[in-house]
Amino acid sequence: MHNLFHQNYLNQLTLETPTSNNSGSAVLQKKQEQIKPKVVKEVMVPKKIEKKSTSTIPTATSVKNSSYYIITASVANRTDAQNVVDKLKKQGFSGASILQGDGRVRVSIMSFSNNAEANTKLSQLKKNATFKDAWLLTAK
C-alpha cells in the first residue's frame, strides 16, 4: 500500500513555477508533470561470515591429553601471550602455554587431565595475589 501511494505521488507531482502576468508581477503557476519512475536494481551484498570453532583448541606447546587448564591471562594477540608465557616459565611454571580458539588468546599456567586435581591446584594458586583472578577452563 505504501509503495502504491508513493508511486501515485511521484506520478502526480505538482510543480509551482514563477511566471509573469499582464501587470508585470510574478505569479506562481501550477504545472503538473508526469514523472516516470526510475527502475533501480536491488543488489544483495553478502554478509561476511566468520567461521567460529566450537571449542578452545590448545596449541602444540600445551600438555597433550589435558582437559582442564588454569587460565591466568586473556590477551589481545599471540605475541602478548608469548610474552606472558615466557615470564611464567622464568618463574618456574614450565607447563605455561598458549591456548587459542573461539577468537580468544589465553595463557594457561598449567593443565591437568583430572578435574579434582585441577581445582585443588587452582585453589592453591589463588592464594597468591598474582593469580587471584585465575580460573579453570574445561576443554570439550
Secondary structure, 3 states (H helix, E strand, C coil): CHHHHHHHHHHCCEEEEEEECCCCCEEEEEEECCCCCCCCCCCCCCCCCCCCCCCCEECCCCCCCCCEEEEEEEECCHHHHHHHHHHHHHCCCCCCEEEEECCEEEEEEEEECCHHHHHHHHHHHHCCHHHCCCEEEECC
